[in-house]
């Protein structure tokens, strides 16, 4: 499974999906996780949502601090679930929960 995060520092979930300066994509397996790629975008907002969607193609979930309704719909249409996290949430903590869930599918 691949999971993306809207982040400014590749350590914390701290940005809205549509305005994210970067999207970090991780591969998650039952044995752990690894950084697959980081897609960076210019700060002038010249990159549109469609380009961000293309950057995370193949992911199952994308975490951000906020999503607009149209972004949620467009993600859903591509089979990607939008998930919110409080600003400052550590990416490694979210990944650890997903790794544990892959080990024990009945875990909460």
N, CA, C and O atoms as CSV, one atom per row, in Angstrom:
chain,resi,resn,atom,element,x,y,z
A,1,UNK,N,N,0.851,-1.174,0.000
A,1,UNK,CA,C,0.000,0.000,0.000
A,1,UNK,C,C,0.897,1.237,0.000
A,1,UNK,O,O,1.949,1.258,0.639
A,2,UNK,N,N,0.465,2.261,-0.723
A,2,UNK,CA,C,1.186,3.533,-0.747
A,2,UNK,C,C,0.323,4.607,-0.092
A,2,UNK,O,O,-0.884,4.675,-0.323
A,3,UNK,N,N,0.958,5.446,0.729
A,3,UNK,CA,C,0.273,6.524,1.446
A,3,UNK,C,C,1.034,7.819,1.202
A,3,UNK,O,O,2.263,7.852,1.271
A,4,UNK,N,N,0.288,8.893,0.916
A,4,UNK,CA,C,0.901,10.205,0.667
A,4,UNK,C,C,0.574,11.156,1.819
A,4,UNK,O,O,-0.435,11.001,2.506
A,5,UNK,N,N,1.451,12.141,2.011
A,5,UNK,CA,C,1.285,13.134,3.073
A,5,UNK,C,C,1.549,14.528,2.525
A,5,UNK,O,O,2.545,14.751,1.837
A,6,UNK,N,N,0.651,15.471,2.830
A,6,UNK,CA,C,0.857,16.881,2.480
A,6,UNK,C,C,1.745,17.475,3.570
A,6,UNK,O,O,1.342,17.575,4.729
A,7,UNK,N,N,2.962,17.867,3.182
A,7,UNK,CA,C,3.958,18.247,4.175
A,7,UNK,C,C,4.903,19.320,3.649
A,7,UNK,O,O,5.145,19.420,2.446
A,8,UNK,N,N,5.423,20.106,4.555
A,8,UNK,CA,C,6.433,21.097,4.170
A,8,UNK,C,C,7.835,20.617,4.514
A,8,UNK,O,O,8.819,21.133,3.985
A,9,UNK,N,N,7.929,19.612,5.417
A,9,UNK,CA,C,9.247,19.195,5.903
A,9,UNK,C,C,9.504,17.693,5.840
A,9,UNK,O,O,10.551,17.234,6.296
A,10,UNK,N,N,8.573,16.916,5.285
A,10,UNK,CA,C,8.679,15.454,5.198
A,10,UNK,C,C,8.757,14.785,6.567
A,10,UNK,O,O,9.150,13.623,6.672
A,11,UNK,N,N,8.384,15.514,7.607
A,11,UNK,CA,C,8.364,14.968,8.967
A,11,UNK,C,C,6.958,15.058,9.572
A,11,UNK,O,O,6.536,14.178,10.322
A,12,UNK,N,N,6.246,16.130,9.234
A,12,UNK,CA,C,4.923,16.383,9.807
A,12,UNK,C,C,3.865,16.560,8.718
A,12,UNK,O,O,4.154,17.046,7.625
A,13,UNK,N,N,2.639,16.157,9.039
A,13,UNK,CA,C,1.492,16.516,8.208
A,13,UNK,C,C,1.160,17.941,8.626
A,13,UNK,O,O,0.759,18.174,9.766
A,14,UNK,N,N,1.322,18.899,7.712
A,14,UNK,CA,C,1.144,20.293,8.119
A,14,UNK,C,C,0.607,21.197,7.018
A,14,UNK,O,O,0.699,22.421,7.115
A,15,UNK,N,N,0.046,20.595,5.971
A,15,UNK,CA,C,-0.452,21.427,4.883
A,15,UNK,C,C,-1.758,20.891,4.314
A,15,UNK,O,O,-2.093,19.716,4.466
A,16,UNK,N,N,-2.489,21.795,3.650
A,16,UNK,CA,C,-3.676,21.401,2.908
A,16,UNK,C,C,-3.227,20.695,1.637
A,16,UNK,O,O,-2.194,21.035,1.062
A,17,UNK,N,N,-3.999,19.722,1.208
A,17,UNK,CA,C,-3.635,18.983,-0.008
A,17,UNK,C,C,-3.477,19.912,-1.201
A,17,UNK,O,O,-2.466,19.850,-1.901
A,18,UNK,N,N,-4.449,20.761,-1.441
A,18,UNK,CA,C,-4.467,21.593,-2.649
A,18,UNK,C,C,-3.341,22.619,-2.704
A,18,UNK,O,O,-2.979,23.088,-3.783
A,19,UNK,N,N,-2.788,22.968,-1.546
A,19,UNK,CA,C,-1.719,23.977,-1.496
A,19,UNK,C,C,-0.396,23.422,-0.992
A,19,UNK,O,O,0.514,24.187,-0.675
A,20,UNK,N,N,-0.281,22.128,-0.917
A,20,UNK,CA,C,0.928,21.505,-0.362
A,20,UNK,C,C,2.164,21.852,-1.174
A,20,UNK,O,O,2.153,21.796,-2.403
A,21,UNK,N,N,3.231,22.212,-0.468
A,21,UNK,CA,C,4.506,22.477,-1.147
A,21,UNK,C,C,5.192,21.178,-1.533
A,21,UNK,O,O,6.033,21.158,-2.432
A,22,UNK,N,N,4.834,20.089,-0.853
A,22,UNK,CA,C,5.338,18.775,-1.245
A,22,UNK,C,C,4.390,17.691,-0.766
A,22,UNK,O,O,3.644,17.859,0.198
A,23,UNK,N,N,4.448,16.585,-1.469
A,23,UNK,CA,C,3.696,15.387,-1.113
A,23,UNK,C,C,4.702,14.250,-0.984
A,23,UNK,O,O,5.357,13.875,-1.956
A,24,UNK,N,N,4.816,13.709,0.217
A,24,UNK,CA,C,5.737,12.596,0.467
A,24,UNK,C,C,4.942,11.300,0.355
A,24,UNK,O,O,3.901,11.150,0.996
A,25,UNK,N,N,5.426,10.370,-0.452
A,25,UNK,CA,C,4.742,9.105,-0.687
A,25,UNK,C,C,5.573,7.976,-0.091
A,25,UNK,O,O,6.758,7.832,-0.392
A,26,UNK,N,N,4.932,7.176,0.761
A,26,UNK,CA,C,5.587,6.054,1.427
A,26,UNK,C,C,4.932,4.747,1.024
A,26,UNK,O,O,3.721,4.683,0.812
A,27,UNK,N,N,5.743,3.709,0.921
A,27,UNK,CA,C,5.228,2.361,0.756
A,27,UNK,C,C,5.135,1.746,2.147
A,27,UNK,O,O,6.076,1.830,2.936
A,28,UNK,N,N,3.992,1.125,2.444
A,28,UNK,CA,C,3.766,0.515,3.750
A,28,UNK,C,C,3.502,-0.976,3.551
A,28,UNK,O,O,2.642,-1.371,2.763
A,29,UNK,N,N,4.263,-1.797,4.284
A,29,UNK,CA,C,4.059,-3.244,4.268
A,29,UNK,C,C,3.951,-3.726,5.711
A,29,UNK,O,O,4.097,-2.936,6.644
A,30,UNK,N,N,3.702,-4.994,5.892
A,30,UNK,CA,C,3.605,-5.540,7.251
A,30,UNK,C,C,4.955,-5.530,7.964
A,30,UNK,O,O,5.007,-5.654,9.188
A,31,UNK,N,N,6.038,-5.384,7.221
A,31,UNK,CA,C,7.360,-5.365,7.851
A,31,UNK,C,C,7.909,-3.959,8.070
A,31,UNK,O,O,8.982,-3.808,8.655
A,32,UNK,N,N,7.198,-2.927,7.615
A,32,UNK,CA,C,7.676,-1.564,7.838
A,32,UNK,C,C,7.239,-0.612,6.741
A,32,UNK,O,O,6.276,-0.873,6.020
A,33,UNK,N,N,7.955,0.488,6.624
A,33,UNK,CA,C,7.638,1.483,5.603
A,33,UNK,C,C,8.930,2.065,5.052
A,33,UNK,O,O,9.980,2.024,5.694
A,34,UNK,N,N,8.823,2.606,3.846
A,34,UNK,CA,C,9.974,3.255,3.228
A,34,UNK,C,C,9.468,4.418,2.376
A,34,UNK,O,O,8.386,4.360,1.792
A,35,UNK,N,N,10.280,5.474,2.323
A,35,UNK,CA,C,9.962,6.620,1.487
A,35,UNK,C,C,10.117,6.211,0.029
A,35,UNK,O,O,11.177,5.736,-0.378
A,36,UNK,N,N,9.079,6.392,-0.743
A,36,UNK,CA,C,9.111,6.056,-2.163
A,36,UNK,C,C,9.527,7.262,-3.000
A,36,UNK,O,O,10.365,7.151,-3.896
A,37,UNK,N,N,8.921,8.433,-2.693
A,37,UNK,CA,C,9.248,9.642,-3.445
A,37,UNK,C,C,8.697,10.863,-2.730
A,37,UNK,O,O,7.771,10.767,-1.924
A,38,UNK,N,N,9.281,12.010,-3.037
A,38,UNK,CA,C,8.768,13.291,-2.570
A,38,UNK,C,C,8.548,14.140,-3.813
A,38,UNK,O,O,9.470,14.362,-4.598
A,39,UNK,N,N,7.332,14.605,-3.981
A,39,UNK,CA,C,6.974,15.455,-5.116
A,39,UNK,C,C,6.878,16.887,-4.606
A,39,UNK,O,O,6.019,17.195,-3.780
A,40,UNK,N,N,7.745,17.754,-5.087
A,40,UNK,CA,C,7.776,19.150,-4.641
A,40,UNK,C,C,7.114,20.045,-5.672
A,40,UNK,O,O,7.156,19.777,-6.872
A,41,UNK,N,N,6.499,21.116,-5.179
A,41,UNK,CA,C,5.775,22.045,-6.027
A,41,UNK,C,C,6.217,23.467,-5.730
A,41,UNK,O,O,6.585,23.768,-4.595
A,42,UNK,N,N,6.191,24.351,-6.724
A,42,UNK,CA,C,6.597,25.737,-6.500
A,42,UNK,C,C,5.635,26.455,-5.554
A,42,UNK,O,O,4.450,26.128,-5.494
A,43,UNK,N,N,6.151,27.421,-4.830
A,43,UNK,CA,C,5.336,28.140,-3.843
A,43,UNK,C,C,4.411,29.176,-4.459
A,43,UNK,O,O,3.582,29.756,-3.759
A,44,UNK,N,N,4.539,29.416,-5.753
A,44,UNK,CA,C,3.717,30.453,-6.391
A,44,UNK,C,C,2.304,29.972,-6.748
A,44,UNK,O,O,1.543,30.707,-7.376
A,45,UNK,N,N,1.961,28.781,-6.362
A,45,UNK,CA,C,0.640,28.193,-6.589
A,45,UNK,C,C,0.305,27.993,-8.069
A,45,UNK,O,O,-0.867,27.942,-8.444
A,46,UNK,N,N,1.328,27.880,-8.896
A,46,UNK,CA,C,1.106,27.672,-10.319
A,46,UNK,C,C,0.703,26.231,-10.635
A,46,UNK,O,O,0.161,25.952,-11.704
A,47,UNK,N,N,0.969,25.327,-9.705
A,47,UNK,CA,C,0.619,23.924,-9.897
A,47,UNK,C,C,-0.807,23.710,-9.406
A,47,UNK,O,O,-1.150,24.065,-8.278
A,48,UNK,N,N,-1.616,23.136,-10.252
A,48,UNK,CA,C,-3.028,22.926,-9.936
A,48,UNK,C,C,-3.246,21.563,-9.290
A,48,UNK,O,O,-2.347,20.723,-9.245
A,49,UNK,N,N,-4.454,21.369,-8.794
A,49,UNK,CA,C,-4.819,20.127,-8.116
A,49,UNK,C,C,-4.567,18.911,-8.998
A,49,UNK,O,O,-4.107,17.879,-8.509
A,50,UNK,N,N,-4.858,19.016,-10.276
A,50,UNK,CA,C,-4.681,17.879,-11.187
A,50,UNK,C,C,-3.243,17.371,-11.180
A,50,UNK,O,O,-3.014,16.162,-11.218
A,51,UNK,N,N,-2.289,18.269,-11.133
A,51,UNK,CA,C,-0.881,17.855,-11.106
A,51,UNK,C,C,-0.533,17.162,-9.790
A,51,UNK,O,O,0.280,16.238,-9.768
A,52,UNK,N,N,-1.140,17.602,-8.707
A,52,UNK,CA,C,-0.925,16.928,-7.420
A,52,UNK,C,C,-1.544,15.531,-7.458
A,52,UNK,O,O,-0.966,14.575,-6.940
A,53,UNK,N,N,-2.716,15.419,-8.070
A,53,UNK,CA,C,-3.364,14.107,-8.202
A,53,UNK,C,C,-2.492,13.150,-9.009
A,53,UNK,O,O,-2.349,11.982,-8.650
A,54,UNK,N,N,-1.924,13.638,-10.076
A,54,UNK,CA,C,-1.045,12.802,-10.899
A,54,UNK,C,C,0.202,12.383,-10.118
A,54,UNK,O,O,0.700,11.271,-10.293
A,55,UNK,N,N,0.704,13.266,-9.264
A,55,UNK,CA,C,1.918,12.972,-8.492
A,55,UNK,C,C,1.712,11.837,-7.504
A,55,UNK,O,O,2.663,11.132,-7.165
A,56,UNK,N,N,0.487,11.651,-7.037
A,56,UNK,CA,C,0.244,10.601,-6.038
A,56,UNK,C,C,-0.538,9.428,-6.611
A,56,UNK,O,O,-1.090,8.618,-5.867
A,57,UNK,N,N,-0.581,9.339,-7.936
A,57,UNK,CA,C,-1.264,8.218,-8.583
A,57,UNK,C,C,-0.732,6.908,-8.002
A,57,UNK,O,O,0.476,6.744,-7.832
A,58,UNK,N,N,-1.625,5.993,-7.704
A,58,UNK,CA,C,-1.224,4.695,-7.158
A,58,UNK,C,C,-1.252,4.627,-5.647
A,58,UNK,O,O,-1.039,3.557,-5.077
A,59,UNK,N,N,-1.511,5.752,-4.978
A,59,UNK,CA,C,-1.622,5.718,-3.523
A,59,UNK,C,C,-3.041,5.307,-3.126
A,59,UNK,O,O,-3.978,5.418,-3.916
A,60,UNK,N,N,-3.178,4.835,-1.897
A,60,UNK,CA,C,-4.493,4.454,-1.371
A,60,UNK,C,C,-5.090,5.542,-0.501
A,60,UNK,O,O,-6.309,5.713,-0.457
A,61,UNK,N,N,-4.229,6.283,0.194
A,61,UNK,CA,C,-4.673,7.305,1.147
A,61,UNK,C,C,-3.751,8.506,1.004
A,61,UNK,O,O,-2.559,8.356,0.736
A,62,UNK,N,N,-4.309,9.699,1.184
A,62,UNK,CA,C,-3.478,10.898,1.285
A,62,UNK,C,C,-3.920,11.649,2.539
A,62,UNK,O,O,-5.106,11.918,2.728
A,63,UNK,N,N,-2.960,11.980,3.386
A,63,UNK,CA,C,-3.212,12.734,4.615
A,63,UNK,C,C,-2.879,14.200,4.392
A,63,UNK,O,O,-1.886,14.539,3.748
A,64,UNK,N,N,-3.722,15.055,4.931
A,64,UNK,CA,C,-3.490,16.489,4.911
A,64,UNK,C,C,-4.245,17.118,6.066
A,64,UNK,O,O,-5.049,16.449,6.715
A,65,UNK,N,N,-3.999,18.396,6.334
A,65,UNK,CA,C,-4.719,19.065,7.422
A,65,UNK,C,C,-6.108,19.488,6.985
A,65,UNK,O,O,-6.977,19.701,7.830
A,66,UNK,N,N,-6.342,19.618,5.671
A,66,UNK,CA,C,-7.663,19.987,5.163
A,66,UNK,C,C,-7.770,19.622,3.689
A,66,UNK,O,O,-6.776,19.569,2.965
A,67,UNK,N,N,-9.007,19.371,3.269
A,67,UNK,CA,C,-9.317,19.055,1.881
A,67,UNK,C,C,-10.591,19.790,1.500
A,67,UNK,O,O,-11.551,19.826,2.270
A,68,UNK,N,N,-10.596,20.367,0.329
A,68,UNK,CA,C,-11.817,20.953,-0.189
A,68,UNK,C,C,-12.726,19.857,-0.725
A,68,UNK,O,O,-12.243,18.793,-1.112
A,69,UNK,N,N,-14.027,20.097,-0.754
A,69,UNK,CA,C,-14.960,19.076,-1.244
A,69,UNK,C,C,-14.637,18.595,-2.660
A,69,UNK,O,O,-14.755,17.405,-2.950
A,70,UNK,N,N,-14.232,19.506,-3.539
A,70,UNK,CA,C,-13.924,19.085,-4.909
A,70,UNK,C,C,-12.672,18.206,-4.948
A,70,UNK,O,O,-12.585,17.282,-5.756
A,71,UNK,N,N,-11.711,18.494,-4.078
A,71,UNK,CA,C,-10.510,17.645,-4.012
A,71,UNK,C,C,-10.858,16.259,-3.502
A,71,UNK,O,O,-10.350,15.263,-4.018
A,72,UNK,N,N,-11.716,16.182,-2.499
A,72,UNK,CA,C,-12.139,14.878,-1.961
A,72,UNK,C,C,-12.808,14.060,-3.058
A,72,UNK,O,O,-12.535,12.869,-3.206
A,73,UNK,N,N,-13.680,14.699,-3.821
A,73,UNK,CA,C,-14.370,14.006,-4.903
A,73,UNK,C,C,-13.383,13.523,-5.966
A,73,UNK,O,O,-13.466,12.383,-6.423
A,74,UNK,N,N,-12.465,14.377,-6.350
A,74,UNK,CA,C,-11.497,14.005,-7.378
A,74,UNK,C,C,-10.571,12.881,-6.899
A,74,UNK,O,O,-10.209,11.998,-7.676
A,75,UNK,N,N,-10.193,12.918,-5.621
A,75,UNK,CA,C,-9.394,11.827,-5.054
A,75,UNK,C,C,-10.203,10.529,-5.073
A,75,UNK,O,O,-9.706,9.487,-5.501
A,76,UNK,N,N,-11.446,10.600,-4.610
A,76,UNK,CA,C,-12.327,9.425,-4.572
A,76,UNK,C,C,-12.466,8.804,-5.961
A,76,UNK,O,O,-12.429,7.582,-6.106
A,77,UNK,N,N,-12.625,9.638,-6.970
A,77,UNK,CA,C,-12.773,9.142,-8.338
A,77,UNK,C,C,-11.541,8.395,-8.815
A,77,UNK,O,O,-11.619,7.591,-9.744
A,78,UNK,N,N,-10.405,8.656,-8.183
A,78,UNK,CA,C,-9.155,7.952,-8.523
A,78,UNK,C,C,-8.858,6.812,-7.551
A,78,UNK,O,O,-7.800,6.187,-7.624
A,79,UNK,N,N,-9.786,6.548,-6.652
A,79,UNK,CA,C,-9.596,5.452,-5.703
A,79,UNK,C,C,-8.687,5.797,-4.541
A,79,UNK,O,O,-8.112,4.908,-3.913
A,80,UNK,N,N,-8.553,7.095,-4.248
A,80,UNK,CA,C,-7.684,7.549,-3.154
A,80,UNK,C,C,-8.559,8.145,-2.060
A,80,UNK,O,O,-9.420,8.983,-2.329
A,81,UNK,N,N,-8.332,7.707,-0.822
A,81,UNK,CA,C,-9.099,8.226,0.310
A,81,UNK,C,C,-8.389,9.437,0.909
A,81,UNK,O,O,-7.184,9.402,1.158
A,82,UNK,N,N,-9.148,10.506,1.136
A,82,UNK,CA,C,-8.621,11.696,1.806
A,82,UNK,C,C,-8.773,11.497,3.309
A,82,UNK,O,O,-9.854,11.149,3.785
A,83,UNK,N,N,-7.694,11.716,4.058
A,83,UNK,CA,C,-7.724,11.568,5.520
A,83,UNK,C,C,-7.113,12.812,6.147
A,83,UNK,O,O,-6.032,13.248,5.751
A,84,UNK,N,N,-7.802,13.376,7.117
A,84,UNK,CA,C,-7.261,14.556,7.782
A,84,UNK,C,C,-6.480,14.149,9.027
A,84,UNK,O,O,-6.753,13.133,9.666
A,85,UNK,N,N,-5.505,14.983,9.338
A,85,UNK,CA,C,-4.696,14.818,10.544
A,85,UNK,C,C,-4.458,16.215,11.101
A,85,UNK,O,O,-4.325,17.171,10.337
A,86,UNK,N,N,-4.403,16.344,12.421
A,86,UNK,CA,C,-4.115,17.663,12.992
A,86,UNK,C,C,-2.744,18.168,12.538
A,86,UNK,O,O,-1.803,17.388,12.395
A,87,UNK,N,N,-2.641,19.469,12.316
A,87,UNK,CA,C,-1.361,20.059,11.923
A,87,UNK,C,C,-0.295,19.689,12.940
A,87,UNK,O,O,-0.512,19.793,14.147
A,88,UNK,N,N,0.841,19.264,12.454
A,88,UNK,CA,C,1.943,18.879,13.332
A,88,UNK,C,C,2.012,17.393,13.625
A,88,UNK,O,O,2.941,16.942,14.296
A,89,UNK,N,N,1.043,16.617,13.133
A,89,UNK,CA,C,1.075,15.165,13.336
A,89,UNK,C,C,2.325,14.597,12.669
A,89,UNK,O,O,2.622,14.906,11.515
A,90,UNK,N,N,3.049,13.767,13.408
A,90,UNK,CA,C,4.273,13.168,12.856
A,90,UNK,C,C,3.915,12.083,11.844
A,90,UNK,O,O,3.097,11.204,12.118
A,91,UNK,N,N,4.534,12.159,10.687
A,91,UNK,CA,C,4.294,11.185,9.627
A,91,UNK,C,C,4.682,9.786,10.088
A,91,UNK,O,O,3.969,8.827,9.797
A,92,UNK,N,N,5.803,9.649,10.803
A,92,UNK,CA,C,6.235,8.323,11.247
A,92,UNK,C,C,5.225,7.675,12.197
A,92,UNK,O,O,5.105,6.450,12.220
A,93,UNK,N,N,4.504,8.473,12.975
A,93,UNK,CA,C,3.484,7.931,13.877
A,93,UNK,C,C,2.295,7.378,13.083
A,93,UNK,O,O,1.764,6.316,13.407
A,94,UNK,N,N,1.891,8.096,12.058
A,94,UNK,CA,C,0.799,7.617,11.204
A,94,UNK,C,C,1.233,6.341,10.487
A,94,UNK,O,O,0.470,5.378,10.411
A,95,UNK,N,N,2.439,6.334,9.970
A,95,UNK,CA,C,2.947,5.152,9.280
A,95,UNK,C,C,3.024,3.944,10.208
A,95,UNK,O,O,2.703,2.828,9.800
A,96,UNK,N,N,3.445,4.156,11.444
A,96,UNK,CA,C,3.533,3.047,12.409
A,96,UNK,C,C,2.170,2.407,12.632
A,96,UNK,O,O,2.064,1.185,12.738
A,97,UNK,N,N,1.126,3.228,12.704
A,97,UNK,CA,C,-0.234,2.683,12.872
A,97,UNK,C,C,-0.634,1.845,11.661
A,97,UNK,O,O,-1.270,0.802,11.812
A,98,UNK,N,N,-0.269,2.291,10.475
A,98,UNK,CA,C,-0.614,1.532,9.270
A,98,UNK,C,C,0.189,0.240,9.177
A,98,UNK,O,O,-0.343,-0.785,8.751
A,99,UNK,N,N,1.451,0.272,9.567
A,99,UNK,CA,C,2.262,-0.953,9.573
A,99,UNK,C,C,1.635,-1.954,10.529
A,99,UNK,O,O,1.470,-3.122,10.177
A,100,UNK,N,N,1.285,-1.519,11.726
A,100,UNK,CA,C,0.657,-2.412,12.711
A,100,UNK,C,C,-0.658,-2.969,12.185
A,100,UNK,O,O,-0.956,-4.147,12.385
A,101,UNK,N,N,-1.437,-2.144,11.523
A,101,UNK,CA,C,-2.694,-2.598,10.936
A,101,UNK,C,C,-2.489,-3.632,9.854
A,101,UNK,O,O,-3.331,-4.512,9.677
A,102,UNK,N,N,-1.390,-3.549,9.124
A,102,UNK,CA,C,-1.082,-4.542,8.090
A,102,UNK,C,C,-0.658,-5.861,8.725
A,102,UNK,O,O,-0.874,-6.927,8.150
A,103,UNK,N,N,-0.050,-5.788,9.918
A,103,UNK,CA,C,0.351,-7.015,10.625
A,103,UNK,C,C,-0.862,-7.710,11.232
A,103,UNK,O,O,-0.993,-8.932,11.166
A,104,UNK,N,N,-1.742,-6.911,11.822
A,104,UNK,CA,C,-2.917,-7.462,12.505
A,104,UNK,C,C,-4.165,-6.734,12.001
A,104,UNK,O,O,-4.529,-5.685,12.533
A,105,UNK,N,N,-4.816,-7.285,10.983
A,105,UNK,CA,C,-5.955,-6.597,10.389
A,105,UNK,C,C,-7.123,-6.386,11.360
A,105,UNK,O,O,-8.023,-5.598,11.071
A,106,UNK,N,N,-7.120,-7.071,12.495
A,106,UNK,CA,C,-8.197,-6.903,13.477
A,106,UNK,C,C,-7.862,-5.865,14.533
A,106,UNK,O,O,-8.682,-5.577,15.405
A,107,UNK,N,N,-6.661,-5.301,14.461
A,107,UNK,CA,C,-6.244,-4.277,15.439
A,107,UNK,C,C,-7.074,-3.020,15.224
A,107,UNK,O,O,-7.449,-2.713,14.092
A,108,UNK,N,N,-7.369,-2.282,16.310
A,108,UNK,CA,C,-8.162,-1.050,16.179
A,108,UNK,C,C,-7.423,0.039,15.435
A,108,UNK,O,O,-7.959,1.131,15.247
